[in-house]
Amino acid sequence: MRSRSATEAPEKSGLLKVSCDVPFVVSSRDDPADLSSACEWTAGRPDSCSADPAVGARAESAATSIVLPIRPRSTWVDGVPLFCLAGEAVLAWNYVGLVAHLDPRVPVYGLQASAEPRTIRDYATRYLAEIRRIAPQGPYQLLGWSAGGFVAHEVAVRLRAAGERVRVVVLATDPEAHAPAPLPADRLVPCPGAGNPAAVGDTTTSAADAAAAINAATAGTVDVTGADLDRLAALSATAARMVRGHRPAWLPGDLTVCIPGRASGGADRLDPGATVRRWRPYVEGAVTGFVLDATPDELTAPDVLPEIARILGTAPLAARTTC
C-alpha cells in the first residue's frame, strides 16, 4: 500500500469530469468520512448485531458454503439485503469488515464459489436462486469483485427484467481487461489480524501446513484441510477462466463501478476513466465510476472497505427502465 507522510494533507472527495460526460468521484482512503452506524455487538445487547450460528459437523462447512451469512436477516436486521460476490477470490470473507461501516439494519451475505457453475451465466443462475431463497422480493443490493462483478451484473440484469429494484456496484471489473489470474491459496483464505498464512504455492510449504497455519490463526473457528485448499485453488482457476470470452448483457438502469487508481504494480493508472467508457455499451442508464487510491487486489482490503461502504450508501437504487 502506498504510504503518505505525516505532514501531507488528506485528499478530499470531489467530482472530476472525464470524456463522454461520465461523472467520476475521486476519493482517498485518507478522506475523514463520517462513517457512523457501526455494528458493535455486545453480550448486553445480543440483538444489536444478529447472526445465526454456523451449522454443520465441521466449522469449515459453513465458512466455505455457497452462502456465507455475514449478518443474516432477523427481526432487527431488516433493511435492503446486500449480497457480496467473491469471484475468483472464491471466499467472501474479506467482505466481513463491511458490517462495521454499514447501517446495522442491513443484512449482509457473501456468495462464494461452488464446484457446479462453469460460466458467468451459470453462476448468475445459481446465485439468483440463493438470493431469491433468502429474499423472495426486492429491493436488493449487489457487490462483486473482479469476476464476481460480472456475475453481479448478470444477476442485476435478470432481477431488473423481473421488475425488481437493484443497486449494483462492481469492483475492479472491466469488460475489456485481460482475464484475471487465479489466486494463490494464501489469499483465498484470509486471516483477519493474523497476516497471510504460508502460501501453498511455496515449494517449502505443503497444503497441509498452510491449512494448519490458517486453523491456528483463526483460533479454531475455521477448520480447513489441505484438500480444502486444493479444492479452493481449483475453484479460483475456474472462476478466473469463465471471464474469457464473456460478453455482458444489456443492463436496464444504472451501474456503479469502483476503479483502482493504481495498477497491480502500484503505479498510478494513466486513464482510470477508460473502464467506465468500456461499460457504457452494456448499460442503459448512468455509469458512475469511483476511483480509489488502491490496486485491484486492495479494493476489498480493510482500509478500503469504509470507502466501499460509503459508495454503497450513495449509490441509488435503480428501478427497471425497459421491458
C-alpha positions as CSV (number, residue, x, y, z in Angstrom):
1,M,0.0,0.0,0.0
2,R,1.3,3.5,-0.8
3,S,2.1,5.4,2.4
4,R,1.7,9.1,3.0
5,S,3.9,11.4,5.0
6,A,2.6,12.6,8.4
7,T,2.6,16.2,7.1
8,E,0.7,15.5,3.9
9,A,-2.8,16.8,4.0
10,P,-5.6,14.2,3.3
11,E,-7.2,14.4,0.0
12,K,-10.9,15.4,-0.2
13,S,-13.5,13.7,-2.3
14,G,-14.7,15.7,-5.3
15,L,-16.0,15.4,-8.8
16,L,-13.8,15.1,-11.8
17,K,-15.3,15.1,-15.3
18,V,-13.8,12.8,-17.9
19,S,-14.6,12.2,-21.5
20,C,-18.1,11.2,-22.6
21,D,-19.5,13.4,-19.7
22,V,-19.1,10.5,-17.3
23,P,-19.3,11.7,-13.6
24,F,-16.4,10.4,-11.6
25,V,-15.9,10.7,-7.8
26,V,-12.2,10.7,-6.9
27,S,-11.8,9.6,-3.3
28,S,-8.9,8.7,-1.0
29,R,-8.9,6.3,2.0
30,D,-7.5,9.2,4.0
31,D,-10.7,11.2,3.5
32,P,-12.1,11.6,7.0
33,A,-15.6,10.5,6.1
34,D,-18.2,10.3,8.9
35,L,-18.9,6.5,9.0
36,S,-21.4,6.1,11.7
37,S,-23.8,3.3,12.4
38,A,-21.1,0.8,13.1
39,C,-22.4,-2.5,14.4
40,E,-20.9,-3.2,17.8
41,W,-22.2,-6.5,19.2
42,T,-22.0,-6.8,23.0
43,A,-23.2,-9.5,25.4
44,G,-25.6,-7.0,27.0
45,R,-27.2,-6.2,23.6
46,P,-27.4,-9.6,21.8
47,D,-29.8,-8.2,19.2
48,S,-27.5,-5.4,18.2
49,C,-25.7,-7.4,15.5
50,S,-27.8,-10.5,15.0
51,A,-26.2,-13.6,13.4
52,D,-27.3,-17.2,13.0
53,P,-24.9,-19.8,14.4
54,A,-23.0,-21.9,12.0
55,V,-24.5,-25.4,11.4
56,G,-22.5,-28.5,10.5
57,A,-20.2,-31.1,11.7
58,R,-17.2,-29.0,10.6
59,A,-16.8,-25.3,11.1
60,E,-15.4,-25.2,7.6
61,S,-18.8,-26.3,6.1
62,A,-20.5,-23.0,6.9
63,A,-17.4,-20.9,6.2
64,T,-16.9,-22.2,2.7
65,S,-20.5,-23.0,1.7
66,I,-22.0,-21.1,-1.3
67,V,-23.8,-18.7,1.1
68,L,-21.8,-17.1,3.9
69,P,-24.3,-15.4,6.3
70,I,-22.2,-12.4,7.4
71,R,-25.1,-10.6,9.0
72,P,-28.3,-12.5,8.3
73,R,-31.8,-11.1,8.2
74,S,-33.6,-11.0,11.5
75,T,-36.2,-9.0,13.4
76,W,-33.6,-6.3,14.0
77,V,-31.7,-6.6,10.7
78,D,-34.4,-5.9,8.2
79,G,-33.0,-3.5,5.7
80,V,-32.3,-3.9,2.0
81,P,-30.0,-7.0,1.8
82,L,-26.5,-6.8,0.4
83,F,-25.1,-9.8,-1.4
84,C,-21.3,-9.7,-1.9
85,L,-19.9,-11.9,-4.7
86,A,-16.3,-13.2,-4.3
87,G,-15.4,-14.0,-7.9
88,E,-12.0,-15.7,-8.3
89,A,-11.3,-14.9,-4.6
90,V,-13.7,-17.9,-4.1
91,L,-14.5,-17.0,-0.4
92,A,-16.3,-13.8,0.6
93,W,-14.6,-13.5,4.0
94,N,-13.0,-10.2,3.0
95,Y,-16.4,-8.6,3.0
96,V,-17.0,-9.3,6.7
97,G,-15.4,-6.0,7.5
98,L,-18.1,-4.1,5.8
99,V,-20.6,-4.6,8.7
100,A,-18.6,-2.1,10.8
101,H,-19.3,0.6,8.3
102,L,-22.8,-0.1,7.1
103,D,-26.2,0.7,8.7
104,P,-26.7,-2.1,11.3
105,R,-30.1,-2.8,9.8
106,V,-28.6,-4.0,6.5
107,P,-28.4,-7.8,6.2
108,V,-25.1,-8.9,4.5
109,Y,-24.5,-12.2,2.8
110,G,-21.4,-13.5,0.9
111,L,-21.9,-15.5,-2.2
112,Q,-18.9,-17.9,-2.7
113,A,-17.7,-20.1,-5.5
114,S,-19.0,-23.6,-5.8
115,A,-18.0,-26.7,-7.9
116,E,-21.1,-26.6,-10.1
117,P,-21.1,-23.5,-12.4
118,R,-18.7,-23.1,-15.2
119,T,-19.7,-19.8,-16.8
120,I,-20.7,-16.3,-15.6
121,R,-24.3,-17.0,-16.6
122,D,-24.3,-20.4,-14.8
123,Y,-23.0,-18.6,-11.7
124,A,-25.7,-16.0,-12.0
125,T,-28.4,-18.7,-12.2
126,R,-27.0,-20.4,-9.1
127,Y,-26.7,-17.2,-7.1
128,L,-30.0,-15.8,-8.2
129,A,-31.7,-18.9,-6.7
130,E,-29.9,-18.3,-3.4
131,I,-30.8,-14.6,-3.4
132,R,-34.5,-15.4,-4.1
133,R,-34.5,-18.0,-1.4
134,I,-33.1,-15.5,1.2
135,A,-35.2,-12.6,0.0
136,P,-38.0,-13.5,-2.4
137,Q,-38.8,-9.9,-3.2
138,G,-36.6,-6.9,-3.7
139,P,-35.1,-4.4,-3.4
140,Y,-31.6,-5.8,-3.5
141,Q,-28.0,-4.7,-3.3
142,L,-25.2,-6.5,-5.2
143,L,-21.5,-6.0,-4.8
144,G,-19.0,-8.0,-6.8
145,W,-15.2,-8.1,-7.1
146,S,-13.4,-8.9,-10.4
147,A,-15.1,-12.0,-11.9
148,G,-17.8,-11.6,-9.2
149,G,-18.6,-8.2,-10.7
150,F,-19.6,-9.7,-14.0
151,V,-21.8,-12.2,-12.1
152,A,-23.4,-9.4,-10.1
153,H,-24.0,-7.5,-13.3
154,E,-25.7,-10.6,-14.9
155,V,-27.8,-11.2,-11.7
156,A,-28.9,-7.5,-11.8
157,V,-29.9,-7.9,-15.5
158,R,-32.3,-10.7,-14.5
159,L,-33.7,-9.1,-11.4
160,R,-34.4,-5.9,-13.2
161,A,-36.0,-7.8,-16.1
162,A,-38.4,-9.2,-13.4
163,G,-39.2,-5.7,-12.3
164,E,-37.1,-5.6,-9.1
165,R,-35.2,-2.6,-7.8
166,V,-31.5,-3.4,-7.6
167,R,-28.4,-1.4,-6.6
168,V,-25.3,-3.0,-8.3
169,V,-21.7,-2.0,-7.6
170,V,-18.7,-3.8,-9.2
171,L,-15.1,-3.6,-8.0
172,A,-12.1,-3.9,-10.4
173,T,-14.4,-5.3,-13.2
174,D,-13.6,-4.2,-16.7
175,P,-15.3,-5.7,-19.8
176,E,-12.2,-5.4,-21.9
177,A,-9.5,-6.2,-19.4
178,H,-7.5,-9.4,-19.5
179,A,-9.0,-12.4,-17.7
180,P,-7.9,-12.4,-14.1
181,A,-5.4,-14.9,-12.8
182,P,-6.3,-17.5,-10.2
183,L,-5.4,-16.5,-6.7
184,P,-2.9,-18.5,-4.6
185,A,-4.3,-20.3,-1.6
186,D,-2.8,-18.0,1.0
187,R,-5.0,-15.2,-0.5
188,L,-8.1,-17.4,-0.8
189,V,-8.3,-17.9,2.9
190,P,-7.6,-14.5,4.6
191,C,-7.0,-14.5,8.3
192,P,-8.0,-11.1,9.7
193,G,-5.5,-9.6,12.1
194,A,-3.1,-12.5,11.6
195,G,-1.5,-11.7,8.3
196,N,-1.4,-14.3,5.5
197,P,-0.6,-17.9,6.3
198,A,2.1,-19.7,4.4
199,A,1.4,-19.9,0.7
200,V,0.5,-23.4,-0.7
201,G,2.4,-22.4,-3.9
202,D,5.6,-22.1,-1.8
203,T,7.8,-25.1,-2.6
204,T,8.7,-25.4,1.1
205,T,5.1,-25.4,2.3
206,S,2.6,-28.1,1.8
207,A,-1.2,-27.6,1.6
208,A,-1.5,-29.4,5.0
209,D,1.0,-27.0,6.6
210,A,-0.9,-24.0,5.1
211,A,-4.2,-25.3,6.4
212,A,-2.6,-25.8,9.9
213,A,-1.4,-22.2,9.8
214,I,-4.9,-21.0,8.9
215,N,-6.6,-23.0,11.6
216,A,-4.1,-21.7,14.2
217,A,-4.6,-18.1,13.0
218,T,-8.4,-18.3,13.3
219,A,-8.1,-19.9,16.8
220,G,-10.1,-23.0,15.7
221,T,-13.1,-21.1,14.5
222,V,-12.4,-22.4,11.0
223,D,-11.4,-26.0,10.2
224,V,-9.8,-26.3,6.8
225,T,-7.6,-29.1,5.4
226,G,-5.0,-29.3,2.7
227,A,-7.6,-30.9,0.5
228,D,-9.9,-28.0,1.1
229,L,-7.2,-25.6,0.0
230,D,-6.6,-27.6,-3.2
231,R,-10.3,-27.5,-3.9
232,L,-10.4,-23.7,-3.4
233,A,-7.5,-23.2,-5.7
234,A,-9.3,-25.3,-8.4
235,L,-12.4,-23.2,-8.0
236,S,-10.4,-20.0,-8.3
237,A,-8.9,-21.2,-11.6
238,T,-12.4,-22.0,-12.9
239,A,-13.8,-18.6,-11.8
240,A,-10.9,-16.8,-13.5
241,R,-11.3,-18.7,-16.7
242,M,-15.0,-18.0,-17.0
243,V,-14.3,-14.3,-17.7
244,R,-12.6,-15.2,-21.0
245,G,-15.0,-14.5,-23.9
246,H,-17.8,-13.3,-21.6
247,R,-19.9,-10.5,-23.2
248,P,-22.0,-8.7,-20.6
249,A,-25.8,-8.5,-21.3
250,W,-27.7,-5.2,-21.6
251,L,-28.4,-3.8,-18.2
252,P,-31.5,-1.7,-17.7
253,G,-30.9,1.1,-15.2
254,D,-27.6,2.2,-13.7
255,L,-24.2,0.7,-12.7
256,T,-21.6,1.9,-10.2
257,V,-18.0,0.9,-10.9
258,C,-15.2,1.1,-8.3
259,I,-12.0,1.5,-10.2
260,P,-8.5,1.0,-8.8
261,G,-6.5,4.2,-9.2
262,R,-3.2,2.2,-9.3
263,A,-2.1,-0.8,-11.3
264,S,-1.2,-4.0,-9.7
265,G,2.5,-2.9,-9.5
266,G,1.5,0.2,-7.5
267,A,2.0,2.8,-10.3
268,D,-0.8,5.3,-10.9
269,R,-3.1,4.3,-13.8
270,L,-2.9,6.7,-16.8
271,D,-6.6,6.5,-17.6
272,P,-8.9,5.0,-15.0
273,G,-11.9,6.5,-16.8
274,A,-11.4,4.0,-19.6
275,T,-13.2,1.4,-17.5
276,V,-16.4,3.4,-17.3
277,R,-16.3,4.1,-21.1
278,R,-15.9,0.4,-21.7
279,W,-19.0,-0.4,-19.6
280,R,-21.3,2.1,-21.4
281,P,-22.3,-0.1,-24.3
282,Y,-23.7,-2.6,-21.8
283,V,-25.6,-0.2,-19.5
284,E,-28.8,1.7,-20.4
285,G,-28.6,4.2,-17.6
286,A,-25.8,6.1,-15.9
287,V,-22.4,4.5,-15.3
288,T,-20.7,6.2,-12.4
289,G,-17.1,5.5,-11.5
290,F,-15.4,5.9,-8.2
291,V,-11.6,6.0,-8.5
292,L,-10.0,4.7,-5.3
293,D,-6.4,5.0,-4.2
294,A,-5.8,1.3,-4.4
295,T,-4.6,-1.5,-6.7
296,P,-7.2,-4.1,-7.9
297,D,-6.3,-6.5,-5.2
298,E,-6.7,-3.9,-2.5
299,L,-10.3,-3.0,-3.2
300,T,-11.5,-5.4,-0.5
301,A,-8.7,-4.6,1.9
302,P,-9.8,-3.5,5.4
303,D,-8.7,0.1,5.0
304,V,-10.6,0.4,1.7
305,L,-13.9,-1.1,2.9
306,P,-15.0,2.2,4.6
307,E,-14.9,3.8,1.2
308,I,-16.8,0.9,-0.4
309,A,-19.5,1.2,2.3
310,R,-19.7,5.0,1.7
311,I,-20.2,4.3,-2.1
312,L,-22.9,1.8,-1.3
313,G,-24.6,4.4,0.8
314,T,-24.6,7.0,-2.0
315,A,-25.5,4.7,-5.0
316,P,-29.2,5.0,-5.7
317,L,-31.5,2.0,-6.0
318,A,-32.4,1.8,-9.7
319,A,-35.7,0.6,-11.0
320,R,-36.2,-1.3,-14.2
321,T,-36.4,1.2,-17.0
322,T,-37.1,-1.1,-20.0
323,C,-39.0,-4.3,-20.6
